[in-house]
Amino acid sequence: MSEQRREDLPTEAELAEMSRDELVKLGTKLDDVELVHYADRWPVKGTRAEKRAQRGVTAWFVLSGLSGLAFLAVYLFWPWKYESPFADGYLMYSLYTPLLGATLGLAILAIGFGILLYAKKFFNEEIAVQTRHDGPSDPVDQKSIGALLGDAADTTGIQRRSMIKRSLGFAGGVFGLGAGVFAVGGLVRNPWKRSDSPDSLWHTGWQSKNGERVYLRRDTGDPHEVVLVRPEDLDAGGFETVFPFRESERNDPEKLIKALRRSDNPVMLIRLRPNQRVVKRKGQENFNYGDYYAYSKICTHLGCPTSLFEQQTGRLLCPCHQSQFDVYTYCKPIFGPATRALPQLPIEVDEDGYFFARGDFIEAIGPGFWERKS
C-alpha cells in the first residue's frame, strides 16, 4: 500500500464514528474492489423457492449431525477387539475402522456441503473485480473486513433462519463432540487396571503364562505356519521382525494369527557385526545374546513401526516422523521427535538352538502416557 494512499485513510476516531454500511464501502474501496453487480438473492421474502433452499441447507446440516452421532456410537460401542478370520465376531470387528472413516467422513462432507449451499443460495448475487496488491493489512482493513462479514450475516438473513441455525448448531456441536471424544478417547484407559495382564499397558504378548517359554517366531505370510528363529538364520548386520509363540498355541489358529496381528508384539531382532562396540543400558547389560539384540518395533513417539535399519551407521529409523535410534547405544533416540529409547527384550537360546524371550519388556512400550516414569 502506497504512502499516498495511507494519507487518505480515516483516523481511528473517524473509524469509530462510521456506520457498518460506510465501513463496507470503505473496505471495498481500500481493497480496490469494484462491485459490478450486487443484488439481493431473495428480493421477495418467504417464497416457496426460498423455503425450499432453506430446507436443502438444513438437510445437509442434519445429515452431518446424524453422521457425527453415528461416529460416536461406533467409536464407543462397536466391537473393536481383535477377532481372527475364523471367529464368529470377525465381520463386526472388520467393519469397525471402515465405519469410523465413513461416518466421520460423511459428517465432514455434509457440513461442508451445507455451508457451500448456504453461500450459494443466500449470499447476495455479486460480481466484483479486485486489483491485487502486496503488503500486510492495515488496521483499517481489519476493521472493514469485520464490517463486511457482519453485513454478509445480515444480507443472507441468518438471524431469521432459525431452522438453518439450529441444524448448523446441531451438526457443529456433534462434530465438535466427536472430535473431542476421538482426541481424548485413547487417554482415558486406566494403565493400572489389571496391570499384571498382557492386555494392560505394562505388558505385551511376550509375557510368559504359567512359566511357559515364549519363542521368537518368523512371519512367513501363512498365519498357520510356525517357523522359529535360530542365530544362524541372520547374517552379520542383518535384522528380522519376530513375534511371540508358545507351544500351547501351535494348534490354535486363532491364537497363532492374533500373535501376528497384535499391535504391541512386533520386535526387531538385530545381529550386529562382530566386535562392534556397544553401550548397554544400565540394568539391561545381559538382555542381548552375543551380537543379537531385540528391540520393540513400536516407536516411542507415536507408535509407528521403526522398520528401517542402516547397517553402516547402526541407526534404526521410523519412517513416519523421521525419529532415529542408535542401536549401538541401547537404541536411544538421536534425531527426531522421539524422546525415549526403544524398550529391549531380553533374549536367550534354548538347548535346541532356538531364540526365546527370557521375560517380557521391563517397561511399557510405545508412546508415553501420564503415569509412565521412563
One Martini backbone bead per residue (centre of mass of N, CA, C, O) as a GRO file, in nm:
protein
  374
    1MET     BB    1   0.096   0.036   0.023
    2SER     BB    2   0.087   0.355  -0.019
    3GLU     BB    3   0.150   0.665   0.113
    4GLN     BB    4  -0.084   0.818  -0.022
    5ARG     BB    5  -0.304   0.626   0.081
    6ARG     BB    6  -0.254   0.665   0.389
    7GLU     BB    7  -0.351   0.969   0.396
    8ASP     BB    8  -0.665   0.871   0.327
    9LEU     BB    9  -0.704   0.759   0.591
   10PRO     BB   10  -0.879   0.711   0.855
   11THR     BB   11  -0.917   0.756   1.163
   12GLU     BB   12  -1.000   0.610   1.454
   13ALA     BB   13  -1.229   0.807   1.517
   14GLU     BB   14  -1.369   0.783   1.240
   15LEU     BB   15  -1.417   0.480   1.252
   16ALA     BB   16  -1.602   0.484   1.509
   17GLU     BB   17  -1.833   0.667   1.346
   18MET     BB   18  -1.886   0.452   1.151
   19SER     BB   19  -2.075   0.267   0.973
   20ARG     BB   20  -2.118  -0.032   0.828
   21ASP     BB   21  -2.173   0.068   0.541
   22GLU     BB   22  -1.922   0.249   0.532
   23LEU     BB   23  -1.716   0.022   0.584
   24VAL     BB   24  -1.784  -0.146   0.338
   25LYS     BB   25  -1.711   0.067   0.126
   26LEU     BB   26  -1.424   0.113   0.227
   27GLY     BB   27  -1.319  -0.177   0.193
   28THR     BB   28  -1.359  -0.197  -0.114
   29LYS     BB   29  -1.185   0.046  -0.185
   30LEU     BB   30  -0.912  -0.044  -0.047
   31ASP     BB   31  -0.925  -0.325  -0.226
   32ASP     BB   32  -0.997  -0.258  -0.519
   33VAL     BB   33  -1.318  -0.283  -0.541
   34GLU     BB   34  -1.561  -0.365  -0.797
   35LEU     BB   35  -1.906  -0.345  -0.819
   36VAL     BB   36  -2.095  -0.466  -1.076
   37HIS     BB   37  -2.279  -0.670  -0.896
   38TYR     BB   38  -2.564  -0.615  -0.652
   39ALA     BB   39  -2.799  -0.853  -0.515
   40ASP     BB   40  -3.068  -0.987  -0.398
   41ARG     BB   41  -3.157  -1.315  -0.382
   42TRP     BB   42  -3.436  -1.233  -0.201
   43PRO     BB   43  -3.656  -0.987  -0.254
   44VAL     BB   44  -3.873  -1.204  -0.181
   45LYS     BB   45  -4.003  -1.307   0.104
   46GLY     BB   46  -4.114  -1.640   0.166
   47THR     BB   47  -4.079  -1.825  -0.052
   48ARG     BB   48  -4.073  -2.139  -0.175
   49ALA     BB   49  -3.782  -2.132  -0.277
   50GLU     BB   50  -3.654  -2.038  -0.011
   51LYS     BB   51  -3.756  -2.276   0.164
   52ARG     BB   52  -3.625  -2.497  -0.006
   53ALA     BB   53  -3.335  -2.400   0.039
   54GLN     BB   54  -3.342  -2.422   0.346
   55ARG     BB   55  -3.397  -2.729   0.358
   56GLY     BB   56  -3.138  -2.815   0.213
   57VAL     BB   57  -2.938  -2.710   0.423
   58THR     BB   58  -3.056  -2.856   0.667
   59ALA     BB   59  -3.012  -3.147   0.566
   60TRP     BB   60  -2.703  -3.139   0.576
   61PHE     BB   61  -2.675  -3.076   0.880
   62VAL     BB   62  -2.831  -3.322   0.983
   63LEU     BB   63  -2.652  -3.534   0.850
   64SER     BB   64  -2.399  -3.452   1.007
   65GLY     BB   65  -2.510  -3.504   1.290
   66LEU     BB   66  -2.583  -3.804   1.251
   67SER     BB   67  -2.297  -3.892   1.173
   68GLY     BB   68  -2.169  -3.806   1.440
   69LEU     BB   69  -2.336  -4.000   1.615
   70ALA     BB   70  -2.241  -4.256   1.470
   71PHE     BB   71  -1.945  -4.223   1.539
   72LEU     BB   72  -1.979  -4.238   1.845
   73ALA     BB   73  -2.112  -4.515   1.855
   74VAL     BB   74  -1.883  -4.672   1.725
   75TYR     BB   75  -1.647  -4.583   1.910
   76LEU     BB   76  -1.793  -4.684   2.188
   77PHE     BB   77  -1.969  -4.976   2.092
   78TRP     BB   78  -1.806  -5.117   1.896
   79PRO     BB   79  -1.642  -5.391   1.808
   80TRP     BB   80  -1.266  -5.383   1.851
   81LYS     BB   81  -1.162  -5.642   1.909
   82TYR     BB   82  -0.981  -5.887   1.816
   83GLU     BB   83  -1.053  -6.105   1.531
   84SER     BB   84  -1.050  -6.377   1.371
   85PRO     BB   85  -1.147  -6.517   1.065
   86PHE     BB   86  -1.273  -6.773   1.247
   87ALA     BB   87  -1.460  -6.595   1.390
   88ASP     BB   88  -1.778  -6.473   1.455
   89GLY     BB   89  -1.673  -6.154   1.509
   90TYR     BB   90  -1.516  -6.054   1.249
   91LEU     BB   91  -1.710  -5.873   1.092
   92MET     BB   92  -1.748  -5.656   1.306
   93TYR     BB   93  -1.448  -5.589   1.341
   94SER     BB   94  -1.389  -5.516   1.030
   95LEU     BB   95  -1.599  -5.255   1.046
   96TYR     BB   96  -1.486  -5.042   1.236
   97THR     BB   97  -1.297  -4.861   1.064
   98PRO     BB   98  -1.487  -4.801   0.821
   99LEU     BB   99  -1.708  -4.664   0.997
  100LEU     BB  100  -1.542  -4.437   1.105
  101GLY     BB  101  -1.469  -4.312   0.828
  102ALA     BB  102  -1.759  -4.277   0.713
  103THR     BB  103  -1.892  -4.103   0.938
  104LEU     BB  104  -1.680  -3.877   0.949
  105GLY     BB  105  -1.678  -3.804   0.650
  106LEU     BB  106  -1.982  -3.734   0.629
  107ALA     BB  107  -1.983  -3.507   0.838
  108ILE     BB  108  -1.784  -3.323   0.685
  109LEU     BB  109  -1.922  -3.317   0.407
  110ALA     BB  110  -2.204  -3.209   0.495
  111ILE     BB  111  -2.112  -2.942   0.625
  112GLY     BB  112  -1.978  -2.836   0.368
  113PHE     BB  113  -2.227  -2.841   0.182
  114GLY     BB  114  -2.402  -2.656   0.356
  115ILE     BB  115  -2.222  -2.404   0.335
  116LEU     BB  116  -2.215  -2.384   0.028
  117LEU     BB  117  -2.522  -2.367  -0.014
  118TYR     BB  118  -2.566  -2.113   0.150
  119ALA     BB  119  -2.387  -1.928  -0.019
  120LYS     BB  120  -2.544  -1.978  -0.289
  121LYS     BB  121  -2.852  -1.906  -0.180
  122PHE     BB  122  -2.794  -1.629   0.030
  123PHE     BB  123  -2.602  -1.476  -0.102
  124ASN     BB  124  -2.540  -1.224  -0.273
  125GLU     BB  125  -2.533  -1.110  -0.576
  126GLU     BB  126  -2.192  -1.111  -0.715
  127ILE     BB  127  -1.975  -0.880  -0.896
  128ALA     BB  128  -1.617  -0.865  -0.879
  129VAL     BB  129  -1.331  -0.638  -0.895
  130GLN     BB  130  -0.977  -0.695  -0.823
  131THR     BB  131  -0.688  -0.539  -0.707
  132ARG     BB  132  -0.383  -0.652  -0.648
  133HIS     BB  133  -0.171  -0.639  -0.347
  134ASP     BB  134   0.082  -0.572  -0.145
  135GLY     BB  135   0.095  -0.640   0.181
  136PRO     BB  136  -0.023  -0.572   0.472
  137SER     BB  137  -0.272  -0.518   0.685
  138ASP     BB  138  -0.455  -0.275   0.802
  139PRO     BB  139  -0.660  -0.172   1.048
  140VAL     BB  140  -0.881  -0.082   0.847
  141ASP     BB  141  -0.907  -0.356   0.711
  142GLN     BB  142  -0.992  -0.513   0.962
  143LYS     BB  143  -1.245  -0.346   1.021
  144SER     BB  144  -1.390  -0.381   0.741
  145ILE     BB  145  -1.411  -0.693   0.737
  146GLY     BB  146  -1.602  -0.710   0.973
  147ALA     BB  147  -1.827  -0.558   0.833
  148LEU     BB  148  -1.860  -0.754   0.595
  149LEU     BB  149  -1.946  -0.997   0.767
  150GLY     BB  150  -2.191  -0.865   0.899
  151ASP     BB  151  -2.336  -0.804   0.633
  152ALA     BB  152  -2.360  -1.097   0.539
  153ALA     BB  153  -2.541  -1.189   0.775
  154ASP     BB  154  -2.776  -0.997   0.704
  155THR     BB  155  -2.824  -1.051   0.392
  156THR     BB  156  -2.878  -1.371   0.444
  157GLY     BB  157  -3.066  -1.413   0.707
  158ILE     BB  158  -2.966  -1.579   0.965
  159GLN     BB  159  -3.147  -1.470   1.199
  160ARG     BB  160  -3.431  -1.590   1.057
  161ARG     BB  161  -3.289  -1.889   1.025
  162SER     BB  162  -3.350  -2.121   1.251
  163MET     BB  163  -3.317  -2.390   1.108
  164ILE     BB  164  -3.022  -2.351   1.024
  165LYS     BB  165  -2.902  -2.284   1.300
  166ARG     BB  166  -2.983  -2.547   1.443
  167SER     BB  167  -2.849  -2.746   1.246
  168LEU     BB  168  -2.565  -2.627   1.271
  169GLY     BB  169  -2.541  -2.668   1.575
  170PHE     BB  170  -2.577  -2.971   1.567
  171ALA     BB  171  -2.340  -3.039   1.378
  172GLY     BB  172  -2.113  -2.884   1.529
  173GLY     BB  173  -2.151  -3.017   1.808
  174VAL     BB  174  -2.110  -3.313   1.727
  175PHE     BB  175  -1.839  -3.278   1.589
  176GLY     BB  176  -1.691  -3.166   1.837
  177LEU     BB  177  -1.749  -3.409   2.018
  178GLY     BB  178  -1.614  -3.620   1.838
  179ALA     BB  179  -1.333  -3.492   1.835
  180GLY     BB  180  -1.294  -3.504   2.142
  181VAL     BB  181  -1.325  -3.809   2.183
  182PHE     BB  182  -1.102  -3.890   1.984
  183ALA     BB  183  -0.868  -3.739   2.136
  184VAL     BB  184  -0.934  -3.871   2.446
  185GLY     BB  185  -1.001  -4.180   2.431
  186GLY     BB  186  -0.691  -4.288   2.467
  187LEU     BB  187  -0.664  -4.144   2.779
  188VAL     BB  188  -0.881  -4.319   2.973
  189ARG     BB  189  -0.704  -4.547   3.034
  190ASN     BB  190  -0.619  -4.762   3.287
  191PRO     BB  191  -0.290  -4.862   3.357
  192TRP     BB  192  -0.368  -5.028   3.639
  193LYS     BB  193  -0.552  -5.215   3.507
  194ARG     BB  194  -0.454  -5.513   3.509
  195SER     BB  195  -0.123  -5.503   3.527
  196ASP     BB  196  -0.067  -5.830   3.485
  197SER     BB  197  -0.178  -5.815   3.213
  198PRO     BB  198  -0.134  -5.837   2.862
  199ASP     BB  199  -0.366  -5.595   2.827
  200SER     BB  200  -0.189  -5.397   2.936
  201LEU     BB  201   0.044  -5.133   2.927
  202TRP     BB  202   0.282  -5.320   3.077
  203HIS     BB  203   0.216  -5.540   2.857
  204THR     BB  204   0.264  -5.823   2.642
  205GLY     BB  205   0.285  -6.107   2.436
  206TRP     BB  206   0.568  -6.180   2.603
  207GLN     BB  207   0.427  -6.289   2.832
  208SER     BB  208   0.435  -6.526   3.059
  209LYS     BB  209   0.255  -6.841   3.101
  210ASN     BB  210   0.313  -7.050   3.344
  211GLY     BB  211   0.628  -7.056   3.243
  212GLU     BB  212   0.618  -7.038   2.946
  213ARG     BB  213   0.772  -7.027   2.661
  214VAL     BB  214   0.886  -6.756   2.441
  215TYR     BB  215   0.916  -6.744   2.111
  216LEU     BB  216   1.074  -6.670   1.807
  217ARG     BB  217   0.881  -6.565   1.526
  218ARG     BB  218   0.814  -6.605   1.194
  219ASP     BB  219   0.674  -6.432   0.917
  220THR     BB  220   0.551  -6.607   0.618
  221GLY     BB  221   0.221  -6.542   0.559
  222ASP     BB  222   0.139  -6.793   0.731
  223PRO     BB  223  -0.046  -6.822   1.021
  224HIS     BB  224   0.000  -7.152   1.054
  225GLU     BB  225   0.297  -7.112   1.042
  226VAL     BB  226   0.589  -7.240   1.221
  227VAL     BB  227   0.887  -7.031   1.263
  228LEU     BB  228   1.177  -7.044   1.408
  229VAL     BB  229   1.463  -6.883   1.553
  230ARG     BB  230   1.801  -6.868   1.466
  231PRO     BB  231   2.114  -6.747   1.465
  232GLU     BB  232   2.183  -6.852   1.158
  233ASP     BB  233   1.951  -6.676   1.010
  234LEU     BB  234   2.156  -6.438   1.059
  235ASP     BB  235   2.339  -6.197   0.946
  236ALA     BB  236   2.567  -5.975   0.959
  237GLY     BB  237   2.362  -5.687   0.984
  238GLY     BB  238   2.096  -5.811   1.037
  239PHE     BB  239   1.726  -5.843   1.023
  240GLU     BB  240   1.411  -5.911   1.213
  241THR     BB  241   1.075  -5.976   1.243
  242VAL     BB  242   0.916  -6.072   1.547
  243PHE     BB  243   0.717  -6.322   1.730
  244PRO     BB  244   0.519  -6.473   1.949
  245PHE     BB  245   0.555  -6.819   2.090
  246ARG     BB  246   0.358  -7.108   2.184
  247GLU     BB  247   0.309  -7.439   2.211
  248SER     BB  248   0.002  -7.418   2.307
  249GLU     BB  249  -0.064  -7.263   2.006
  250ARG     BB  250  -0.011  -7.444   1.752
  251ASN     BB  251  -0.339  -7.554   1.725
  252ASP     BB  252  -0.429  -7.231   1.726
  253PRO     BB  253  -0.530  -7.017   1.490
  254GLU     BB  254  -0.619  -6.768   1.653
  255LYS     BB  255  -0.352  -6.728   1.820
  256LEU     BB  256  -0.153  -6.715   1.586
  257ILE     BB  257  -0.273  -6.456   1.447
  258LYS     BB  258  -0.277  -6.269   1.695
  259ALA     BB  259   0.035  -6.255   1.734
  260LEU     BB  260   0.069  -6.102   1.447
  261ARG     BB  261  -0.155  -5.853   1.511
  262ARG     BB  262  -0.053  -5.743   1.752
  263SER     BB  263   0.070  -5.422   1.813
  264ASP     BB  264   0.292  -5.503   2.064
  265ASN     BB  265   0.476  -5.752   1.933
  266PRO     BB  266   0.684  -5.634   1.759
  267VAL     BB  267   1.028  -5.733   1.682
  268MET     BB  268   1.371  -5.645   1.660
  269LEU     BB  269   1.612  -5.853   1.519
  270ILE     BB  270   1.964  -5.798   1.576
  271ARG     BB  271   2.277  -5.831   1.399
  272LEU     BB  272   2.583  -5.767   1.471
  273ARG     BB  273   2.892  -5.706   1.431
  274PRO     BB  274   3.179  -5.804   1.506
  275ASN     BB  275   3.318  -5.607   1.756
  276GLN     BB  276   3.100  -5.417   1.833
  277ARG     BB  277   3.051  -5.126   1.982
  278VAL     BB  278   2.865  -5.115   2.298
  279VAL     BB  279   2.600  -4.950   2.470
  280LYS     BB  280   2.450  -5.020   2.767
  281ARG     BB  281   2.190  -5.041   2.966
  282LYS     BB  282   2.102  -4.997   3.270
  283GLY     BB  283   2.002  -5.324   3.371
  284GLN     BB  284   2.067  -5.451   3.046
  285GLU     BB  285   2.341  -5.618   2.996
  286ASN     BB  286   2.179  -5.926   2.952
  287PHE     BB  287   1.966  -5.902   2.700
  288ASN     BB  288   2.159  -6.021   2.520
  289TYR     BB  289   2.294  -6.241   2.244
  290GLY     BB  290   2.559  -6.133   2.188
  291ASP     BB  291   2.494  -5.993   1.869
  292TYR     BB  292   2.198  -6.002   1.983
  293TYR     BB  293   1.912  -5.782   1.940
  294ALA     BB  294   1.599  -5.676   2.106
  295TYR     BB  295   1.343  -5.457   1.979
  296SER     BB  296   1.102  -5.259   1.972
  297LYS     BB  297   0.900  -5.149   1.692
  298ILE     BB  298   0.776  -4.924   1.868
  299CYS     BB  299   0.750  -4.610   1.869
  300THR     BB  300   0.793  -4.350   2.122
  301HIS     BB  301   0.609  -4.141   1.989
  302LEU     BB  302   0.339  -4.284   1.790
  303GLY     BB  303   0.373  -4.608   1.702
  304CYS     BB  304   0.547  -4.668   1.479
  305PRO     BB  305   0.741  -4.848   1.255
  306THR     BB  306   1.084  -4.943   1.308
  307SER     BB  307   1.203  -5.064   0.982
  308LEU     BB  308   1.488  -4.902   0.950
  309PHE     BB  309   1.817  -5.031   0.879
  310GLU     BB  310   2.153  -4.918   0.929
  311GLN     BB  311   2.447  -5.074   0.913
  312GLN     BB  312   2.673  -4.849   0.909
  313THR     BB  313   2.536  -4.666   1.159
  314GLY     BB  314   2.314  -4.804   1.354
  315ARG     BB  315   2.030  -4.709   1.249
  316LEU     BB  316   1.694  -4.652   1.352
  317LEU     BB  317   1.400  -4.595   1.158
  318CYS     BB  318   1.123  -4.376   1.134
  319PRO     BB  319   0.900  -4.303   0.870
  320CYS     BB  320   0.697  -4.091   0.984
  321HIS     BB  321   0.909  -3.872   1.177
  322GLN     BB  322   1.230  -3.937   1.173
  323SER     BB  323   1.322  -4.113   1.383
  324GLN     BB  324   1.630  -4.194   1.564
  325PHE     BB  325   1.822  -4.493   1.651
  326ASP     BB  326   2.085  -4.623   1.855
  327VAL     BB  327   2.195  -4.944   1.859
  328TYR     BB  328   2.484  -4.897   2.002
  329THR     BB  329   2.285  -4.719   2.218
  330TYR     BB  330   2.017  -4.861   2.334
  331CYS     BB  331   1.819  -4.711   2.137
  332LYS     BB  332   1.858  -4.416   2.136
  333PRO     BB  333   1.767  -4.104   2.067
  334ILE     BB  334   1.912  -3.873   1.792
  335PHE     BB  335   1.639  -3.813   1.625
  336GLY     BB  336   1.370  -3.636   1.658
  337PRO     BB  337   1.071  -3.667   1.858
  338ALA     BB  338   1.188  -3.879   2.014
  339THR     BB  339   1.269  -3.945   2.386
  340ARG     BB  340   1.287  -4.263   2.388
  341ALA     BB  341   1.388  -4.561   2.419
  342LEU     BB  342   1.386  -4.868   2.311
  343PRO     BB  343   1.273  -5.144   2.416
  344GLN     BB  344   1.416  -5.437   2.563
  345LEU     BB  345   1.451  -5.779   2.487
  346PRO     BB  346   1.507  -6.062   2.652
  347ILE     BB  347   1.742  -6.309   2.536
  348GLU     BB  348   1.767  -6.659   2.426
  349VAL     BB  349   1.900  -6.997   2.400
  350ASP     BB  350   1.823  -7.306   2.363
  351GLU     BB  351   1.902  -7.647   2.341
  352ASP     BB  352   1.793  -7.628   2.019
  353GLY     BB  353   1.859  -7.322   1.902
  354TYR     BB  354   1.632  -7.123   2.010
  355PHE     BB  355   1.469  -6.844   2.044
  356PHE     BB  356   1.397  -6.665   2.355
  357ALA     BB  357   1.219  -6.517   2.610
  358ARG     BB  358   1.299  -6.425   2.944
  359GLY     BB  359   1.086  -6.190   2.905
  360ASP     BB  360   0.943  -5.915   2.939
  361PHE     BB  361   0.918  -5.609   2.935
  362ILE     BB  362   1.026  -5.357   3.181
  363GLU     BB  363   0.852  -5.167   2.993
  364ALA     BB  364   0.670  -4.962   2.833
  365ILE     BB  365   0.551  -4.930   2.525
  366GLY     BB  366   0.572  -4.671   2.332
  367PRO     BB  367   0.403  -4.424   2.405
  368GLY     BB  368   0.326  -4.198   2.625
  369PHE     BB  369   0.209  -4.144   2.965
  370TRP     BB  370   0.135  -4.009   3.260
  371GLU     BB  371   0.241  -4.266   3.445
  372ARG     BB  372   0.504  -4.256   3.311
  373LYS     BB  373   0.862  -4.263   3.400
  374SER     BB  374   1.040  -4.342   3.120
   0.00000   0.00000   0.00000
